């Protein structure tokens, strides 16, 4: 532990990771609106039945809100974010490949859970940074970048002749880059994010 704290730790790494995480969740949420008509047609759904997908996403997000502190205290912040990124990426992969509507609805809970844990974890990390007050607004601005990029990417890919499932494959890849970044954080034992997890654990006990 002493070695971790004695090593220099570039703050920009954690901040850049936080910004990309919010771009990723913005893309994951934003792409659905453009793809929804194609989803409705493929599964022969009514606009009322598609509400189940949004309900499942909200359910997952609420569960994340109630459990994020506990998960962070048990796993540490970096591992919680890695789990969240994996959950979100898995949900998008299921969206892309689900043969039945019910499975896609179930995956919506995973999507909401992943987004909720990333939201809680990244906000916690940023506000504890010494520049948190100035960064928090910028952080949510990057969510806006993702929320705008998601529909733009989906629209462009549909115009290029891709199906909605293929679009979700692309979105899965974009969000999946977050897993790679978080694995790197764990491998190098990036001190600021590692120590945040330890501090959270102590505060919860």
Backbone torsions as a table, in degrees:
resi	resn	phi	psi	omega
1	UNK	NA	-42.6	-179.7
2	UNK	-61.0	-36.7	178.7
3	UNK	-64.5	-38.3	179.5
4	UNK	-60.4	-47.4	-174.5
5	UNK	-72.9	-23.3	-177.2
6	UNK	-83.7	-17.5	-178.1
7	UNK	-81.0	141.8	175.5
8	UNK	-64.5	142.0	-176.4
9	UNK	-134.2	104.3	179.1
10	UNK	-59.0	119.8	-177.7
11	UNK	-66.6	-25.9	-175.0
12	UNK	-64.4	-24.9	-179.5
13	UNK	-63.2	-50.8	179.2
14	UNK	-64.0	-39.2	-179.9
15	UNK	-67.1	-44.2	178.6
16	UNK	-62.4	-39.7	178.1
17	UNK	-64.0	-41.6	178.2
18	UNK	-62.6	-43.4	179.9
19	UNK	-63.2	-43.7	-180.0
20	UNK	-66.9	-35.0	178.2
21	UNK	-60.2	-40.1	179.7
22	UNK	-73.9	-31.9	172.3
23	UNK	-62.4	-42.2	-177.9
24	UNK	-62.1	-45.3	-178.9
25	UNK	-71.2	-29.9	175.2
26	UNK	-65.1	-41.9	177.4
27	UNK	-64.8	-44.0	-178.5
28	UNK	-60.5	-39.0	-179.8
29	UNK	-81.1	-40.3	-171.3
30	UNK	-71.4	-27.7	-176.5
31	UNK	-70.1	-22.9	-173.4
32	UNK	-62.8	-39.5	-176.1
33	UNK	-57.5	-41.0	-179.6
34	UNK	-72.0	-35.1	-175.0
35	UNK	-85.9	-13.3	-174.3
36	UNK	-57.1	-43.9	179.1
37	UNK	-58.1	-39.3	179.0
38	UNK	-68.5	-36.5	178.1
39	UNK	-66.0	-44.1	178.4
40	UNK	-58.5	-42.6	-177.8
41	UNK	-68.3	-43.6	-176.1
42	UNK	-66.0	-41.0	-177.9
43	UNK	-91.9	1.4	-178.5
44	UNK	54.7	53.3	-176.4
45	UNK	-100.4	157.6	169.0
46	UNK	-95.0	163.9	178.2
47	UNK	-63.9	-25.1	178.5
48	UNK	-73.0	-42.3	-177.1
49	UNK	-69.0	-27.4	-179.4
50	UNK	-70.0	-14.9	176.9
51	UNK	-58.9	-28.4	179.8
52	UNK	-58.5	-33.8	179.7
53	UNK	-65.5	-42.7	179.7
54	UNK	-68.8	-36.9	178.1
55	UNK	-63.4	-42.0	-179.4
56	UNK	-65.8	-38.0	178.2
57	UNK	-64.6	-43.7	179.4
58	UNK	-64.3	-39.1	178.6
59	UNK	-60.1	-45.2	178.4
60	UNK	-63.2	-39.6	-179.9
61	UNK	-65.8	-43.2	179.4
62	UNK	-63.7	-40.9	178.1
63	UNK	-61.0	-40.0	177.8
64	UNK	-63.5	-39.0	-179.2
65	UNK	-61.8	-35.5	-177.7
66	UNK	-84.6	-18.3	-173.4
67	UNK	-115.4	-7.1	-173.2
68	UNK	-61.0	-41.1	-179.7
69	UNK	-63.7	-42.6	179.4
70	UNK	-64.7	-45.3	-179.2
71	UNK	-63.8	-42.8	179.7
72	UNK	-63.4	-39.1	-179.6
73	UNK	-68.5	-29.4	-179.8
74	UNK	-84.1	-41.3	-172.8
75	UNK	-101.0	-22.9	-168.3
76	UNK	90.0	155.9	-173.7
77	UNK	-63.2	-46.5	-176.4
78	UNK	-61.9	-43.2	-179.8
79	UNK	-69.3	-35.3	176.9
80	UNK	-63.6	-43.4	179.2
81	UNK	-65.5	-36.3	176.5
82	UNK	-64.2	-43.9	177.2
83	UNK	-60.9	-42.2	-179.8
84	UNK	-64.7	-42.9	179.2
85	UNK	-64.2	-39.8	177.6
86	UNK	-65.0	-40.8	179.0
87	UNK	-64.0	-44.3	179.6
88	UNK	-64.4	-43.5	179.8
89	UNK	-65.2	-40.6	177.2
90	UNK	-61.3	-42.3	179.4
91	UNK	-60.2	-44.4	179.5
92	UNK	-65.7	-36.8	177.5
93	UNK	-64.9	-38.2	176.8
94	UNK	-67.0	-40.5	175.3
95	UNK	-54.3	-42.1	-175.3
96	UNK	-71.5	-24.9	-170.6
97	UNK	-121.4	-5.7	-173.2
98	UNK	-59.7	124.8	179.7
99	UNK	-81.0	-18.6	-177.5
100	UNK	-132.5	152.7	-176.9
101	UNK	-63.9	-39.0	-177.8
102	UNK	-59.1	-37.4	179.1
103	UNK	-68.3	-36.6	178.3
104	UNK	-66.6	-39.3	176.6
105	UNK	-61.8	-44.1	178.1
106	UNK	-61.7	-38.3	178.7
107	UNK	-66.3	-25.1	176.9
108	UNK	-60.3	-33.6	176.3
109	UNK	-64.4	-40.4	177.1
110	UNK	-64.3	-39.8	179.7
111	UNK	-62.9	-46.0	178.7
112	UNK	-63.8	-37.9	178.4
113	UNK	-64.0	-47.0	179.8
114	UNK	-61.7	-45.4	179.4
115	UNK	-63.2	-43.4	-178.9
116	UNK	-63.1	-41.9	179.7
117	UNK	-68.8	-39.2	176.6
118	UNK	-64.7	-44.5	179.3
119	UNK	-57.1	-51.5	-177.7
120	UNK	-65.8	-45.8	-176.5
121	UNK	-66.1	-44.4	-178.4
122	UNK	-69.1	-41.0	176.7
123	UNK	-60.4	-42.3	178.3
124	UNK	-61.1	-43.8	-179.6
125	UNK	-62.3	-45.9	-175.7
126	UNK	-67.8	-43.9	-176.3
127	UNK	-68.5	-22.9	177.2
128	UNK	-84.6	-11.4	174.9
129	UNK	-70.1	147.7	-178.2
130	UNK	-63.8	-20.6	177.8
131	UNK	-103.6	18.2	-172.0
132	UNK	-55.5	-40.3	-177.1
133	UNK	-60.6	-37.1	-179.6
134	UNK	-84.0	-22.1	-175.6
135	UNK	-89.2	-24.5	-172.0
136	UNK	-63.6	-38.6	177.5
137	UNK	-66.6	-41.3	177.8
138	UNK	-63.3	-39.0	178.5
139	UNK	-56.1	-48.7	-178.3
140	UNK	-72.6	-22.3	171.8
141	UNK	-64.9	-36.0	178.0
142	UNK	-69.9	-29.3	171.4
143	UNK	-61.3	-41.3	177.3
144	UNK	-61.0	-37.4	176.3
145	UNK	-59.8	-44.7	178.8
146	UNK	-66.4	-41.1	-179.0
147	UNK	-64.6	-30.9	175.8
148	UNK	-81.2	-34.9	-177.6
149	UNK	-70.2	-36.7	-178.8
150	UNK	-55.2	-55.8	177.4
151	UNK	-62.4	-36.4	-179.4
152	UNK	-65.7	-43.6	178.4
153	UNK	-63.5	-46.9	-178.3
154	UNK	-61.9	-44.3	179.8
155	UNK	-62.3	-43.7	-179.6
156	UNK	-63.1	-44.8	-178.2
157	UNK	-68.5	-37.2	175.6
158	UNK	-63.9	-39.8	179.0
159	UNK	-65.9	-26.2	178.2
160	UNK	-81.3	-2.6	176.1
161	UNK	102.2	5.0	177.9
162	UNK	-74.9	152.6	172.5
163	UNK	-83.2	168.0	-180.0
164	UNK	-65.0	-30.2	177.7
165	UNK	-67.3	-40.9	178.6
166	UNK	-66.3	-34.7	175.8
167	UNK	-62.3	-41.7	178.5
168	UNK	-66.9	-29.3	174.3
169	UNK	-62.8	-43.3	178.3
170	UNK	-63.8	-45.4	179.5
171	UNK	-63.0	-35.8	176.2
172	UNK	-60.4	-42.6	179.2
173	UNK	-65.3	-41.5	179.8
174	UNK	-63.0	-47.2	-179.9
175	UNK	-70.1	-33.4	-179.2
176	UNK	-63.1	-21.0	175.9
177	UNK	-61.0	-26.5	178.1
178	UNK	-64.5	-35.0	177.1
179	UNK	-62.1	-44.4	179.9
180	UNK	-60.3	-44.9	-179.1
181	UNK	-63.7	-41.2	-178.9
182	UNK	-72.1	-34.0	173.6
183	UNK	-61.7	-39.9	177.3
184	UNK	-62.5	-40.9	177.6
185	UNK	-59.4	-41.4	180.0
186	UNK	-71.3	-39.0	-178.3
187	UNK	-64.9	-44.4	-178.9
188	UNK	-83.9	-3.8	-178.1
189	UNK	51.7	54.5	-179.4
190	UNK	-53.7	111.1	-168.0
191	UNK	-56.8	-49.2	-176.1
192	UNK	-56.8	-46.6	-177.9
193	UNK	-72.6	-36.1	177.1
194	UNK	-62.9	-45.6	-177.3
195	UNK	-70.4	-29.4	176.3
196	UNK	-59.5	-42.7	-179.8
197	UNK	-62.2	-41.1	179.7
198	UNK	-65.5	-41.9	-179.5
199	UNK	-63.1	-41.1	179.5
200	UNK	-61.8	-40.7	179.7
201	UNK	-61.7	-42.1	-179.3
202	UNK	-67.5	-37.1	-179.3
203	UNK	-68.2	-27.4	-176.7
204	UNK	-83.0	-18.7	-175.6
205	UNK	-86.3	NA	NA
